[in-house]
């Protein structure tokens, strides 16, 4: 197992139940919070946990060994052919021979049932958030609804007036007018009027001429017009001049809030003072890549927050602008339907929980031999138990109206590992007496062995599949590590332009559609990494729904609101029908490594890439090790803020490791680059009071040592993952603080 020894574990009380050695704080959480919330007997629970761990730990360990065996075979194959011309057909034949590439079975369609419409049918943005940060977790869940006016006003979608003092306080009327104009253009696209623009509206009215209510617009020229498609108006609330009008387009809701006395609405067309968009339909509450939880106490905090979300009780209190504020989960939104009935819409996203993968272990529980248990096994048990508490709630904050539990599983390598998770979920369902396939799985297609065998991976969970998603960041990291010995890889930006990446993104959609996922499950795309570059996101991220993705990841609630506009513009269901008829993406392209020619790696290019990678690694690792921050906005070498997590770290560290192996750069050059970039990262963090400078004493900085170790030991890391080293150094940091 990839864990530090028992002597190095965090201090704390423990107790023994059966063959399990359990952290006392975790045991208290289970006994006093979790089990009372789900009505499960303590003895039966711990017996069930021990049974699952005893049964599945050996298989988990064996699957990890197979990963290492396959990688060794691939490395040796490339080494034996070093200097020879690339023979693609022989490479594919070799991958089939060693069992890396499977022969697809007969065609099939998934049989998943009881999937909520936000996942099965409706396309929209998806947020991913570290669940250990209560404030972020609540904000993400509440991002089901977002103000378009606020998102536009506070972002760079509309260019700012450079002549206006950036530090000036108060409302900028000129910018506000630009926001309103942009928003009325959006309404003209999504809920158009008959032969008129929303920019020309004086007043919106609701009338009930016969059985059903209708919405009309009175215009500046005295005309009264209806909507081009009156079926898009589905309800309202309020009366007279102050009201909210509810519309639906492509399955997503739009709420137009009208108030002539509001400071914004008084001068806006139709007295619109805001437009509220249904945005993040789903949220992944993350226990994995964006979280730093390296000991039992921190892991218990992760579970406690997930339980709080499922119970609807999680709160976050904080100081902002000198005032104490408290965040809670939003309640439902209620309207009068056009037939007079009540329309109740959820106030929060449908929440999934991302468990850890198969690799890492945790000291929350030690097994009979005193070894840490596999974290993914414990995650499945505890996060499921927390989700069961949601179905017992008597308030309206029900997460899944279909009665399902959604677990996203990352970093799986091929069909056997997916089948293993299916077995795990079956045993967890048995423990809690849940119907078969209550637990739905989301497969992260982010490892090459899963990509090339995606159909067989889906087959292994055809009764519980709810989600597949491309994760191009981890996928790129795995691409580099898998082909580590094939040759030097291209610079990172050039890797993105290679045929394998486009083929990979299309292959995922093609496979999902051919396996019958349309109308039954999500097909998703990855993250927009630049939270301050919303104008670029608007221009570029529309490609994801055009590619047939039901959802795509965004880095913030405001980004979710802005990205929602793409799903009003593009009918994803219609796009999937068209895509279903195209020729499938090329497996040949997917299996072509992004190897560089010598002429593509001149000295200037190499140093520029080393600077970029080293700065990126240090900027992320220093917060992870010193502050325990698992996901943060890290300025890159050009001062552009990027959302960094372990996936981006995996790429950068593997990239330099690859170039070291192939002598594109020297160890001395890399060390000099790290030292120089440490000074830059220190300067970039000068305004952070909690930050501890590295460059003042590099020899004593654990963060700096960890960053270097990720590169110089990078080729030896299991599948290029960064977690083992990050956890080791973070634990050492905590121990040093306790000393």
N, C-alpha and C positions, 0 to 999 in steps of 0.2 A: 504494500500500500504506500501511497505517496503522502507521508505524514511525518512530523517530527516524533522523536521518541517520547515515551511516557514521562520521563524525567523532565522534559522541556515543556510539558503542558502547563496551561494556566493554573495557578493555585485555586483551590476551592474545595468545599465539602462534597463528598460523594456518598452514595449508598448502593447496596447490592440488592437486586430483586431477581431471584432465580439465577440465571447465568449472566445477567447484565449488570454492569457497573455504571451507574447513572449519575450525572451531575445533579446536585441538590437543587439548584435554582430551576433547572429544567423540570425536575420531578415536581416541585411545588407548582410550577405553571400547569403541568398536566393535571395534577390532582385537584387543584383549587380553582382553576379557570377553564381548562379545556374539557375535561370529562364531565363536570357539572353542566356545561353548555350543550353537551350532546347526549347526556343520559346514558353513558356507557359505564359498566362496572369496571373498577380499577383492576381487579384480578384478571378478568377476561382480556382487558386491553394489553397489559404487560405480557401475558402469556402469548397473545397474538403477535405482538411486536417481536418477541423472542423467536417465535416460529418462523416468521417471515425472514428475519435476519439469518437464522440458522440455515434455512432452505436456500436462500438466494445469494448469500455472500460468496460461496465457492464459484457459482456461475458468473457472478459479476467479475470476480478475479480472473477467471478463465477468459472472459471476453476481452479484458484489458491485455492479457498476454497475447491473444490473437492479433490485436492491433500492433503490438510490438513485433510479432513474428512477420506479419505482412510488410511492415515498413522495412524491416531488415532485408527481406527478400527483394523489395523494390530497390533499396539502396545498392545491394550487391549486383543486381541486374544492370543498373546504370554504371556502376564502377567498372564492371567487366567490359563495357562497351565504350568507355571513355575515349574520345578522339575519333570514333567511328561516325559515319553518317547516320542520321536519325532514321530508323526503320519503324514507322508508325504501326504497320500491320503486325509486325513481330511483337511490339510493345503491347498491343491489345490482346494478342494471343497469349502472351505471358500473363497478363492480368487475369484472363479467364482461367488459365492453368492453375494459378495459385488460389483461386477462389475469391479474388478481390472483385472481379466482375462476374455477376451471375447471369445465367440465361433466363430471360423473362418467361413467366408461365402464361397460361391462357388468359385472354382478356376477361375483365371482371368490372363490376361497379361497386362502390362502397355501399354499405347497408346501414349507415349511421342513422339513428332516430333520436328524437327529442333534443334537437339543437335549436337554440334560440334564434329568432329571425335576424338579430343583429350580427350573427355569425353565418347563418345559412343563406340568407337572402339579400340583406341590405349591404351596400358597399359604402365604406366611409373610412375616415382616419382611425389609426390605432396608436395609443400612447404606450410606451414602456417606461416603467418608473421603479426605482429601488424601494421595495416595500419597507425597508428598515427606516426610511425617512418618513415619519408620519405625515408631515405637512405636504411633502411632495406626493405621497400616495393618495391623500384626500383630494388634493388639487387635481390630480390626474383622473380620479373617479368622477369628480364634479365637472370635468371637461366634456362631459356629454353635451353640454350647452355652452356656447361662448358668444360674446358680443363681437359682431363684425366691426362695429365702429371702433371699439377699443383695440382690436387686433390690427386694424389698419392704421389708426392714429399712432399707436405705440411702436410700429415697425417701420422698416425701410421700403415697404411695398410702394408707398407714395413718397417720392423724394422730398427730403426736408429743405426748407428755405435756408440756404447757406447764409443769407444776409441777416437772418434772425439770430440773436444771441442764443447759443445752445444752452446757456445756463439760466435763461430767463424763465421765470415761473409763470404759471397760469395757462389758460386756454388760448390757443392760437386760432383765431377765427378763419384765417386763410387756409390753414391746414384742415380745419374742421370742414370747410366747404369742399375741399378736395376729397375728403373721406366720404362725404355725403354723395358727391357726384359719382365716385367709384362704386358706391353701394347701390345707387339707383341703376347704374349700368348692369350690376349683378342681378338685380330684380328683373330688369328687362330680359335678361337671358334665361332666368330660372322660372319666373312666374310672370310672363309677359302679359300686357294689356292688349286689348283689341285696337290696333291702329293708333297706338299712343305710347308714350314713355312715362315711366314712373316719375321722371324729372318734371313732368308737366302737371302732376296731380296737386289739387288744392285740398281735397278731402276724400277720405275713404269712408264708405258707408256699408252697413250690413242691413239687409232687409229680408223678410220672409214672404215672398210673393205668393207662394203656395205651400207645399209641404216642407221644402228644404230652403235653408237660408242661402243667400247669395251675397257676394261682395262686389261692390262697384266703386269706381273712382270718378270723382268730379274733377274736371280739368280746368285749366286757366281760361280756355276759350269758351267755357260754358257747357261743353258737352259732358255727358255722363256715359262712361264705357264700362264694360265688363272685362273679364279676363279671357285671354285667348283660349284657355282650357279651364272652364269653371270648376272642373273636378279637382283642381289643385287646391282650392279653398276648402278646408275641412273643419274649421271651427274658429271660435273667438272667445274672448273674455273681456268683461268691462262693458260699459254703456256710454252713450253720448259721445263726446269728443275724445275721451280718454279710454283707449281700448287696446287690446292685443289681437292681431289677426294671425291665424295659423294656416299655413299652406304646406303642401307636400310635393316634392319633385324628386323623381328617381328614388323614392323610398325614404328620403331625408326630409325632416321638418324645418320650416322657416317660420320664425315668429316675428312679425312686424309690429313694433310697439309704437303707438301713436299718442301724442300728448301735446296739444298746442301751447300749454303753459310751461313746458319743459324748456330750459335754456337752449338746448339743441333743437328740439322739435318746433319751437315757435317760428323759426325761419326756414325750416327744411321743407322740401316738397311733401305734401300730404301730412305735414306735422310729424314726420317720422323722427322719433328721438333715439331709436336704436333698432338694429336688426339682430335677432338672436338666432344663431345657426345651431342645428343639431350637428355635433362635431365628432368627438371621440366616442363612437358607438361601443368600442371595446377598449379595455385597458389590460395590459399585462403587468401584474404586480410581480416584480422580479425578485427572486431569491438568489440569482446567479450572477451574471456578468457585471451588473452595475452595483453589486453589494459587496462590502467588505465585512465578513463575519467569520472570524478565524478561531473563535473559542466558544465554549458552551454558553456563556453569558450573552454574547452578541447574537448567537444563533437563536437563543430563546427569545430575544427581542424581535428578531425577524418573524418568528412564529406568532408572537403576541400581537404584532401589528396586523398580520393577516387575519387572525381571529377577530380582532377589533373591527376590521373592515367587514367581515362576514356577519358579525353581530350588529353592525351599524352603530357601534359605540365609540369607534376610534375618534379621538380629538387631538388637535395640535394647537397649543397656545404659544404665541410669540410676540415680540415687540416689533412694531413697524411705525416709523415716524413719531416715536414717542408715545404710542398708544398700544395697549395690550389687545391682541386680537385672538380669536379662537376659530379654527377651521373645523367644520363638521360636514358629514355627508349631506348632500342636497336632498330635499324631499321631492316628491313627484310634482309635475306641472299639470294643472287641471284647466280644461277648456269646455265650452259648450259646443257640442258637435252640430253640424248643419241640420241634423234631424232632431235636435233638442236633447239628445242623450249626452251623458258626461264623457268626455275624452280625457283619459289619464295617461300621461306619458312619463316614463322613468326619468328621475332626476340625475341618475348616475349611469356610468358605463356598465356594460356587462363585464365583470372582472374575471380574467384568467390568472392563474398563478404559474410562474415559470420556476420549476424545480431545478436543482443542480443536475449535472450529467452523471456519468458512471465513474469518473476518475477519482474525485476527491473524497476524503474521509473527514469525520468530525469527532471531537472528543465529547460531544453531548452524551453519547453512550459508548461504552467499551464492551467488546464481546467477551466470550468465555476465555479467550486467550489474552485478554487485556489490550487488544488492538482496537483502534478507532473503527467505528462502523462506517460503511459507505454512506456518504451524505445523501445521495439520491434515493436510497432505500428509505431512510428516515424521513426525508422530505415528502415522499409519496404518502406515507402513513399520516404524518402530522398535518400537512396542508389539506389532505382530504378530510380529516377529522374537523379541522377548523371550518371547512366549507359546509359540512353537515350542519353546523350550528345555524347557518343561514336559513335552511329550510324549516327550522324550528321557531323562527321569529314570528311574532304576532303583529309587528308593525308592517309598513309598506315597503321596506327596503329589501325586497327579495332580489337576489342577484340573478338567478336563472328561473324564469317563469316556466321553463321546460323541465326543471328539476335535475339539471345536469351539473356536473362539476368539471371545470375545464383546467387541465394541467398541460402546460407547454413544456416539452422535453427537448433540451438542447444537446448538441454535440454527440449525437448518436452516429455510429459508423456502421451502416449497412443493415440488412433485414434481420439478421440474428439478434442484434442489439435492440431493434424495435420490437421484435417478438419477445425478448426478455422483459421489456417494459410492459408489454401486454400481460405477461404472466404476473408481474409485480402488481399491476392494477387489479387483476382478477383476485389476487390474494388479499389486497386491501379491501376490496368490495366484500369479500367473504368475512373478513374481520369485523366490518361494520354492518353486515347484513344488508348491503345495498344490492339492488337489482344489477344483473350483469350489464356492463357497458354504461353504468351511470357516470363513471369517470371517462370523460372524453379526452383525447390526446391531441396536442398540437405538435407536429414534427417540424423541428427546425432543420431545413435542408441546408446545412452549413458546413458539411464535411464531404469531401469528394466521393468517398465510398457510398455515402447515402445518395448523393446526386445521381451517380451512374446506375444505381440500383433502386431509384425512387419508386418505381412501380411495385417492386417486391416489398419495399418498406411499407407502402400503403396497404398492400395485400395483408401484411401481418397484423394490421389493426383496422381492417376494413369495417368492423362493426362499431368502432368507437372513434374513428378519425373525424376531427372537427376543423383541422387547420394544417396547412403546410405553408412554409414561409421561406423565402430565400434570405440568407444573411450574408451579403457579399463580403463583409469585413472578415468574419471568421473563415468564410469559404476561401478567401484569398490567402489567409494565413495557412490554412491546410494545404492549399495548392502549392505554396512555397515549400512547406515541410515535406509533403509527399514527394516532390520532385527535387529535394535537397541535393541529391547527387547527380542529377541529370545535367546540370550546368548552371552557370550564373543566371539569375533571373533579371528581367528588365527592371528599370526604375518603376516605382509604384504607379505613377500616372500612366506610364506606357502599358503596364500590366492591365489596367482598366480598359485599354483600347484593343486588347487582343480578342480574337474570335471566341475563345473559350468562355469569356464572361457573358457576352450577349447570348451565346448558345445555352449557357447555364440558366440564365433568367427565363428564356423562352421555354427551355426543357421543363422547368418546374411547372409552368402554366399548362403546357401541352399535356404533360403527364396527369396533372390534377384533373383537367377537363376530361381526358380520355378514361379516367377512373370513376367518372360520374359524380364529381364534386359540385358541379353546378347546382345551386339551389339546396345543397346539403351541407356545405362546409366552406371555410374561407381559403382563398389562395392569396397569400400576402407577399409584400415586398419590404425591403429593408429601410433603414433609417436615413433621414436627412441630417447630416452631422453638423451643420452650421446654424445654430439657433438665432444668430443675429442677421443672417443673410436670407431674409424672408422674400425679398424681391426675386432673388435667384431661385428660391424654392418654388415660387409661383410659376416661374418660367419653365423650370426643369422637371418638377415632380409630377406634373400632369401626365408625364410619360407612364407612370405606374398604372393608373386606371386604364390608359390606352393599351397597355400590355395585357390587360385582362385581370388585374389584381383587384380583389374585393376590398383590400385594405392595404395601407402602407404606413410605416412607422414615422412618427414625427417627434421632435424633441421637447415640445412644450404645449400647454393648453392653447396659447395664442396660435402656434403653428397648426394645431389641429383645426381651429376655426378657419384659418386661411386655406388649409388644404381641403377642407370640406367643399369649398367652391368648385374644385375640380370634379367632384362627384355629381354636382348639379349640371356641370357642362357635359360630362361624359356618362353615358349609360353603360355601365360595366357589363350588365347582363347581355346587352346587345353586342358588345365587343366580344364577349366570350363565345357567342354563337358564331361570329365570323371567324374567330381564332380556331374554333373546333374544326374548321374545314381546311386549314392550312397544312402544309407539310411540316412534320415534326422537326424540331431542332436537331442539329447534328451531334451525335455522340462522338464522332471523330474530332470535331472541334473542341468538345469538352475535355477530351483526353489528350489534347496537345499542350504540353507545358509551355509557359511563357518564358522561354529561354532566350537570352540576348546573344547577339553576335559581338565579337570583340570590338568592332568599329562603333558600336552603340554605347560603349562604356569608356569614353575618354576621361582623362583625369579631372577635368572641371565638372563633368556630369557626376562622377563618382563622389567627389567631395561635397557637392551640393546635396546629393541624396543622403550622404552620411550625416550632414548637418541637420537635415530635415528629420531623419529618423531618430537621431540621438536626442534632439530637442523634444521631439514628441514623446519619446520614452521617459525622459527625465521629468517632463512636465506632468505626466500622469502618475508615475511611480512615486514621486516625492510626496504627493498628497495621500496616496494609498498607504505608504509605509508610515509616514510621520503622523497623519491625521485620521487614517482609517476611512478615507473617502473613496468609495468604489466607483463612482461616476461623477465627472465634473467637466465644466467647460474650461478647456485648456487652450490658451492662446498658442497658435503655431508660430513658426519662425517668422511669418509675415504679419503677426499680431491679429490673425483671424481666429476668433474663438471657435473651437471644435469640441463637440461632445465626445469625450474619450471614455472608453471602458476597456475591458480586457481584450476585446476583439481587435481594437485598433492597436493595442500594445502587442498583440500576437503578430500582426503583420510586420510592424517596424522591427521587432527583435529578430524575427525569423529572416527578414530581409538582410540585415547586416550579417547574421550568422551564415547565411548562404554565400554572401560575397567573401567572407573570411575563408570559408572552405575552398572556394575557387580562386583565391588569391587575387581578387579584384581590388582588395584593400589589405593593409597589414594590421596586425594587432596594435602596433604602436600608433598608427594613424587613427584607429578607432578610439584608442584611449585618449589621445590628444583631443579628438573631436568631443568626446564626452566631457572632458575637463573644461573646454571652451564653452560648450553649451550649458554646463552647470551654472556658469556665471550669468548667462543670458536668462536662464529660467529663474534664478534667484532675483534678478532685476525685474522680471515680469511679475513676480509675486511680492514685490516690495510693499504693497499696500495691505497685505494679509497679516494681521497681527498674530495669527496662530502659526504662521509659516516659520520654518527653521532653515536657514541658509545652508546649502551644501558646500559651496566653494570656500567657505571660511576654514573648513577642515575636512577635506574629502576623505581622508583616511578613517575618520570617525563617523562619517555619515552613512548610516545603514541604507538610506534611500539611494544614495549614489552607488553603493556596493551592489544593491539589488538590481539597479538598472544595468550595471556592467555585467552582472552574472547572467541576466536574462539573455544577453547577447553571446558572451563567451562560452556559456553552457547551453546556448539555445538549441543547437543541433541535437543535443542529447535529451532534451525535454520531451516527455511523452506527447507525440503528435504536435509538438511545438507549443503546447499550452503553457501559459504563464502562471497559473494558479499555484502550483507547488512551491515555486520560489517566492511568490508574493506572500503566501501564507507563512512560509518559514521566516521571512524577514519581518513581517508585521508582528508575528508572535515574539520575535526577539526584541522588537521595539517596545512592545508592551511590557515585557519582562524588565527591560532596562528602565522603564518609567516607574515600575514598582520597586525596583532595587533601592 
